[in-house]
Amino acid sequence: MRTWEAMHPGARWIAPETDLRTVARIMRDEDIGALPVGENDRLIGMVTDRDIALRGWANGHDAASLTARDVMTKDIVYCRTSETIEEAVRLMESKKIRRLPVIDDEKRMVGILSLGDISHATNRELTTGLVKAVTSHHA
C-alpha cells in the first residue's frame, strides 16, 4: 500500500503570520493536533498543540503577540505519495513523529499521514511498533 492510499487528503494550511489564538481555535474546531504552515505555496513548518504549549506559553512569552512562525517546527519531515506505508512508518519511528505531511511529485502537500491513519490501514504489528516508537521518551 502507498502512502496516498492511507493518508487523509486536503490538509489545511495556515500562513506563518497566523496568530496563536487563531491557530488554537482552528485546532479546537477541527479536532486536530497539527497544522502545516505554508508560504509562497511551499511547506515551511508545522505547528502542533505541543509547540504552542512549550514554545509559546511555557517559555514565558506573551502568547497574544506570537504567530505560527514563532512556535512552528521548521525542519519538516515528510514522505512522498509514491512511498509505501512501511517506508513512511520507518521514517515516523526513526524521527518519533505522529504526523507526516505527504508530498506529491510536483512537491505539493496533498495530505497528512497520521498515526490514526496507519492504525486503520495496516496490521497490528506495524501499528504497535510505531506506537511504541513515537511514545517512548525522547533522548
Backbone as CSV, one residue per row, in Angstrom:
resi,resn,N_x,N_y,N_z,CA_x,CA_y,CA_z,C_x,C_y,C_z
1,MET,0.846,-1.181,0.000,0.000,0.000,0.000,0.891,1.245,0.000
2,ARG,0.490,2.230,-0.753,1.214,3.505,-0.848,0.637,4.506,0.152
3,THR,1.449,5.494,0.490,1.025,6.476,1.496,-0.246,7.206,1.099
4,TRP,-0.405,7.518,-0.176,-1.582,8.271,-0.619,-2.875,7.495,-0.398
5,GLU,-2.771,6.178,-0.293,-3.961,5.367,-0.085,-4.445,5.406,1.369
6,ALA,-3.560,5.736,2.292,-3.913,5.736,3.718,-4.049,7.127,4.307
7,MET,-3.426,8.117,3.690,-3.432,9.483,4.243,-4.822,10.073,4.241
8,HIS,-4.997,11.132,5.041,-6.216,11.918,4.893,-5.866,13.121,4.015
9,PRO,-6.579,13.249,2.896,-6.243,14.275,1.904,-6.720,15.659,2.323
10,GLY,-6.177,16.644,1.631,-6.676,18.002,1.780,-6.376,18.664,3.104
11,ALA,-5.192,18.469,3.631,-4.831,19.109,4.896,-4.872,20.627,4.745
12,ARG,-5.367,21.273,5.764,-5.476,22.727,5.772,-4.120,23.363,6.060
13,TRP,-3.807,24.435,5.385,-2.588,25.209,5.607,-2.921,26.452,6.406
14,ILE,-1.929,26.969,7.099,-2.051,28.299,7.697,-0.842,29.114,7.269
15,ALA,-0.993,30.418,7.283,0.114,31.315,6.956,1.006,31.473,8.181
16,PRO,2.290,31.743,7.990,3.192,31.902,9.133,2.817,33.074,10.032
17,GLU,2.079,34.047,9.515,1.673,35.215,10.305,0.409,34.967,11.124
18,THR,-0.172,33.791,11.019,-1.403,33.486,11.754,-1.131,33.540,13.260
19,ASP,-1.947,34.294,13.989,-1.725,34.422,15.432,-2.094,33.119,16.139
20,LEU,-1.487,32.887,17.312,-1.671,31.627,18.024,-3.102,31.390,18.471
21,ARG,-3.818,32.432,18.777,-5.224,32.264,19.165,-6.007,31.636,18.008
22,THR,-5.769,32.115,16.803,-6.443,31.569,15.622,-6.009,30.125,15.377
23,VAL,-4.721,29.865,15.511,-4.202,28.504,15.338,-4.903,27.554,16.316
24,ALA,-4.953,27.936,17.579,-5.581,27.100,18.602,-7.073,26.914,18.320
25,ARG,-7.726,27.958,17.868,-9.156,27.870,17.558,-9.409,26.896,16.400
26,ILE,-8.571,26.943,15.376,-8.705,26.011,14.247,-8.501,24.577,14.739
27,MET,-7.491,24.369,15.564,-7.235,23.028,16.097,-8.429,22.528,16.898
28,ARG,-8.988,23.390,17.716,-10.159,23.007,18.514,-11.353,22.703,17.623
29,ASP,-11.662,23.610,16.719,-12.858,23.465,15.883,-12.774,22.272,14.941
30,GLU,-11.573,21.960,14.467,-11.413,20.858,13.512,-10.914,19.576,14.179
31,ASP,-10.737,19.626,15.500,-10.298,18.462,16.274,-9.017,17.858,15.711
32,ILE,-8.006,18.720,15.538,-6.715,18.289,15.012,-5.602,18.787,15.922
33,GLY,-4.471,18.126,15.889,-3.364,18.488,16.756,-2.183,19.115,16.054
34,ALA,-2.285,19.282,14.728,-1.168,19.865,13.983,-1.698,20.582,12.748
35,LEU,-1.033,21.672,12.408,-1.377,22.425,11.203,-0.104,22.728,10.414
36,PRO,-0.101,22.391,9.130,1.032,22.755,8.278,1.069,24.268,8.081
37,VAL,2.271,24.803,7.978,2.464,26.235,7.747,3.056,26.388,6.349
38,GLY,2.394,27.193,5.524,2.844,27.370,4.149,3.111,28.817,3.814
39,GLU,4.075,29.002,2.926,4.425,30.340,2.458,4.898,30.215,1.019
40,ASN,4.391,31.078,0.145,4.739,31.025,-1.277,4.507,29.632,-1.851
41,ASP,3.378,29.043,-1.474,2.950,27.731,-1.968,3.918,26.600,-1.602
42,ARG,4.646,26.755,-0.506,5.577,25.723,-0.049,5.390,25.493,1.442
43,LEU,5.576,24.257,1.840,5.521,23.878,3.244,6.793,24.363,3.926
44,ILE,6.643,25.208,4.955,7.823,25.738,5.650,7.878,25.338,7.120
45,GLY,6.803,24.750,7.621,6.797,24.378,9.032,5.533,23.633,9.399
46,MET,5.490,23.251,10.667,4.320,22.564,11.213,4.142,23.067,12.633
47,VAL,2.918,23.418,12.987,2.597,23.819,14.357,1.749,22.731,14.980
48,THR,2.191,22.234,16.114,1.401,21.260,16.861,0.888,21.910,18.135
49,ASP,-0.083,21.254,18.746,-0.586,21.767,20.017,0.543,21.790,21.047
50,ARG,1.444,20.844,20.957,2.607,20.798,21.859,3.548,21.994,21.615
51,ASP,3.739,22.363,20.345,4.561,23.538,20.027,3.989,24.783,20.689
52,ILE,2.677,24.936,20.627,2.033,26.103,21.230,2.279,26.116,22.733
53,ALA,2.087,24.975,23.356,2.253,24.903,24.814,3.694,25.118,25.241
54,LEU,4.629,24.468,24.565,6.024,24.510,25.019,6.809,25.705,24.501
55,ARG,6.637,26.067,23.247,7.404,27.186,22.692,6.699,28.519,22.912
56,GLY,5.420,28.452,23.174,4.658,29.670,23.410,4.559,29.983,24.877
57,TRP,3.619,29.347,25.541,3.324,29.685,26.931,4.407,29.256,27.907
58,ALA,4.941,28.069,27.798,5.905,27.579,28.789,7.196,28.391,28.797
59,ASN,7.516,29.034,27.696,8.722,29.862,27.641,8.492,31.269,28.167
60,GLY,7.302,31.517,28.661,7.017,32.811,29.276,6.728,33.923,28.297
61,HIS,6.486,33.602,27.043,6.178,34.631,26.050,4.750,35.137,26.233
62,ASP,4.501,36.322,25.725,3.148,36.842,25.661,2.480,36.173,24.463
63,ALA,1.685,35.159,24.717,1.087,34.356,23.651,0.248,35.199,22.696
64,ALA,-0.301,36.281,23.173,-1.123,37.131,22.318,-0.306,37.779,21.204
65,SER,0.992,37.856,21.373,1.834,38.503,20.364,2.544,37.505,19.451
66,LEU,2.345,36.215,19.683,3.057,35.200,18.904,2.270,34.758,17.681
67,THR,3.024,34.322,16.678,2.432,33.805,15.446,2.865,32.353,15.246
68,ALA,2.296,31.744,14.224,2.672,30.372,13.884,4.176,30.268,13.634
69,ARG,4.739,31.250,12.961,6.186,31.228,12.676,7.014,31.190,13.960
70,ASP,6.538,31.833,15.015,7.290,31.898,16.269,7.405,30.548,16.973
71,VAL,6.442,29.667,16.769,6.425,28.405,17.518,6.542,27.157,16.641
72,MET,6.495,27.323,15.330,6.455,26.159,14.440,7.767,25.383,14.457
73,THR,7.661,24.118,14.117,8.821,23.277,13.877,9.231,23.530,12.440
74,LYS,10.488,23.859,12.246,10.952,24.279,10.923,11.498,23.137,10.068
75,ASP,12.158,22.196,10.654,12.742,21.097,9.890,11.678,20.025,9.676
76,ILE,10.955,20.154,8.584,9.816,19.289,8.328,10.277,17.964,7.738
77,VAL,9.790,16.911,8.330,9.988,15.565,7.809,8.717,15.230,7.046
78,TYR,8.866,14.706,5.855,7.700,14.376,5.035,7.962,13.095,4.255
79,CYS,6.921,12.585,3.644,7.060,11.432,2.770,6.432,11.773,1.428
80,ARG,6.648,10.906,0.471,6.109,11.078,-0.881,4.909,10.165,-1.097
81,THR,4.045,10.548,-2.005,2.880,9.724,-2.322,3.288,8.359,-2.865
82,SER,4.445,8.278,-3.481,4.900,7.025,-4.093,5.519,6.051,-3.093
83,GLU,5.792,6.502,-1.881,6.398,5.630,-0.875,5.371,4.656,-0.304
84,THR,5.873,3.551,0.200,4.992,2.582,0.831,4.691,3.015,2.265
85,ILE,3.632,2.462,2.796,3.277,2.708,4.193,4.431,2.266,5.095
86,GLU,5.039,1.144,4.785,6.143,0.634,5.606,7.315,1.611,5.633
87,GLU,7.633,2.230,4.492,8.705,3.235,4.452,8.340,4.442,5.306
88,ALA,7.101,4.881,5.201,6.653,6.027,6.000,6.693,5.704,7.485
89,VAL,6.278,4.506,7.850,6.297,4.101,9.259,7.725,4.073,9.787
90,ARG,8.652,3.544,9.022,10.063,3.537,9.461,10.565,4.955,9.694
91,LEU,10.191,5.871,8.813,10.589,7.276,8.976,9.962,7.870,10.236
92,MET,8.681,7.618,10.449,7.996,8.121,11.638,8.625,7.550,12.907
93,GLU,8.963,6.273,12.876,9.595,5.641,14.039,10.966,6.257,14.319
94,SER,11.765,6.435,13.277,13.122,6.957,13.486,13.120,8.406,13.969
95,LYS,12.144,9.187,13.530,12.052,10.602,13.922,11.126,10.831,15.109
96,LYS,10.427,9.768,15.548,9.496,9.844,16.677,8.409,10.897,16.443
97,ILE,7.795,10.817,15.261,6.725,11.758,14.930,5.431,11.015,14.644
98,ARG,4.321,11.673,14.936,2.993,11.067,14.813,2.240,11.496,13.569
99,ARG,2.716,12.533,12.911,2.050,13.050,11.715,3.104,13.350,10.657
100,LEU,2.804,12.968,9.437,3.774,13.113,8.357,3.089,13.741,7.143
101,PRO,3.510,14.952,6.749,2.952,15.521,5.519,3.296,14.616,4.334
102,VAL,2.382,14.540,3.385,2.582,13.725,2.189,2.698,14.677,0.998
103,ILE,3.813,14.558,0.258,4.145,15.441,-0.850,4.052,14.655,-2.161
104,ASP,3.475,15.269,-3.188,3.379,14.586,-4.482,4.620,14.860,-5.336
105,ASP,4.620,14.363,-6.565,5.777,14.517,-7.452,6.038,15.960,-7.846
106,GLU,5.042,16.816,-7.715,5.200,18.232,-8.033,5.553,19.053,-6.803
107,LYS,5.935,18.357,-5.726,6.345,18.967,-4.459,5.221,19.758,-3.801
108,ARG,3.999,19.277,-3.950,2.839,19.884,-3.320,2.353,18.979,-2.208
109,MET,2.002,19.562,-1.077,1.452,18.758,0.006,0.021,18.390,-0.358
110,VAL,-0.243,17.079,-0.356,-1.562,16.603,-0.755,-2.326,15.960,0.398
111,GLY,-1.675,15.815,1.542,-2.353,15.232,2.687,-1.419,15.047,3.862
112,ILE,-1.959,14.448,4.909,-1.210,14.134,6.127,-1.418,12.655,6.420
113,LEU,-0.348,11.987,6.775,-0.415,10.596,7.203,-0.197,10.595,8.709
114,SER,-1.201,10.174,9.455,-1.120,10.219,10.914,-1.049,8.818,11.502
115,LEU,-0.734,8.773,12.768,-0.730,7.519,13.498,-2.087,6.828,13.365
116,GLY,-3.161,7.589,13.451,-4.501,7.031,13.290,-4.724,6.449,11.907
117,ASP,-4.217,7.135,10.874,-4.345,6.618,9.506,-3.620,5.277,9.371
118,ILE,-2.434,5.201,9.968,-1.644,3.964,9.923,-2.419,2.842,10.608
119,SER,-3.020,3.142,11.757,-3.723,2.095,12.509,-4.924,1.555,11.740
120,HIS,-5.540,2.384,10.920,-6.697,1.938,10.144,-6.298,1.200,8.870
121,ALA,-5.090,1.466,8.371,-4.703,0.930,7.063,-3.774,-0.278,7.121
122,THR,-3.179,-0.537,8.270,-2.177,-1.593,8.324,-2.502,-2.620,9.393
123,ASN,-1.587,-3.554,9.539,-1.780,-4.617,10.526,-1.370,-4.156,11.920
124,ARG,-1.744,-4.937,12.877,-1.497,-4.620,14.286,-0.001,-4.520,14.595
125,GLU,0.817,-5.387,14.013,2.257,-5.384,14.295,2.901,-4.068,13.883
126,LEU,2.581,-3.599,12.683,3.159,-2.347,12.204,2.699,-1.176,13.066
127,THR,1.433,-1.153,13.408,0.891,-0.083,14.245,1.505,-0.114,15.638
128,THR,1.630,-1.301,16.217,2.196,-1.432,17.560,3.634,-0.930,17.603
129,GLY,4.417,-1.287,16.598,5.802,-0.818,16.540,5.888,0.692,16.457
130,LEU,5.016,1.280,15.663,5.006,2.738,15.524,4.589,3.405,16.830
131,VAL,3.557,2.896,17.455,3.096,3.475,18.725,4.206,3.420,19.763
132,LYS,4.891,2.299,19.877,5.990,2.184,20.835,7.087,3.197,20.546
133,ALA,7.416,3.361,19.272,8.491,4.289,18.907,8.130,5.744,19.194
134,VAL,6.930,6.163,18.839,6.597,7.578,18.981,6.186,7.964,20.394
135,THR,5.883,6.977,21.223,5.503,7.304,22.589,6.630,7.096,23.585
136,SER,7.774,6.585,23.115,8.907,6.415,24.033,9.501,7.783,24.344
137,HIS,10.222,7.871,25.444,10.836,9.133,25.816,11.887,9.535,24.791
138,HIS,11.898,10.800,24.466,12.877,11.328,23.510,14.197,11.542,24.232
139,ALA,15.263,11.315,23.506,16.594,11.480,24.104,16.961,12.944,24.216
